[in-house]
Amino acid sequence: MIRIGVDIGGTKIEVAAIDESGAELLRRREPAPRVGYAEAIGAIAKFVLEAERAVGAPCSVGIGTPGAVSRESGVLKNAYASVLNGMPLKPDLERLLGREVRFANDANCFALSEAVDGAAKGAQLVFGAILGTGVGGGVVVNGRAVEGANSIGGEWGHNALPRPAPGELPGPRCGCGRDGCIEAFLSGPGLARDHRLATGESREPAEIVALADTGDRGCAATLERYEERLARALAGVINLLDPEIIVLGGGLSNAARLYRNVPGGLRRRERSARRGALVVKPRSGTRNGLAARRRAWIGVARAPEASYHSAQGRRRWKSRITTPACRSPTRRSICAFATAT
Ligand SMILES: [Zn+2]
């Protein structure tokens, strides 16, 4: 059976078809429909059916979305930026496509695929952070995504930005209706808003990144604020999870300077978190545990920014921030099948 995977993002929809061996037969991308719900799901169904016609065989369908699809009702929830949010996406798409459709949270798909064969391959505890139209996250422990009781595991975007400065309060209004969420600061629209407030210029996030690289002081200052806030937000994740690897995804993960500048900010904030983590973290002295760590090391050694360093007199894992090894939606959509079963 050929599998079609669909990645529904805030600004684009991608569809990929793979055969049983995992070979990619087709990949297409379209802007996300900026219309009402009925038109949007109609456009998604049409896109899938066109892909199916192109590969010339009946396909199964797996979909990765922001937020989560309720197991009971099939309603999409917590995908605040989407016209699909709060709507019975699963039953409606199944009716339009005439088959079962499986769903998984896109951040979980991303984190899982990076942990299985991506930049975090072999790591035991991985946090995947999506910095795009929205801010999402996924936690993978020992090769399994942690979905949680309400399918919101890892969703850090609607936590408040930690340790806000007076000028950051109450913070920008978030799509969820509250003020000062991490997403309101660290999403692409959040970055653009912050730049507009500071400079009066309306620019796209990619433009701000490109201009900062050419020496534009206003854009560079916007990104410095962004990086400092990202370090604060990730320090909270490290305090809670102590991940071996943090992989950044989403459009803003293309900004190379994040990988140069965020780790320094993180180290400054991480110090107390590390001491706290050392208190509660059992030290694995078993053969299996060591083997798992060695496997994790092999995985990290292949990642773009892998390093292993010494701290407090003994070698320890350091949380690393890396780019995803592959930006293809294919593995994410494969994951939609794997995690929804
Ligand atoms: Zn929010």
Residues whose N, C-alpha, C, O or C-beta is under 5 A from the ligand:
A	BS01	ZN	G157 H158 C174 G175 C176 C181
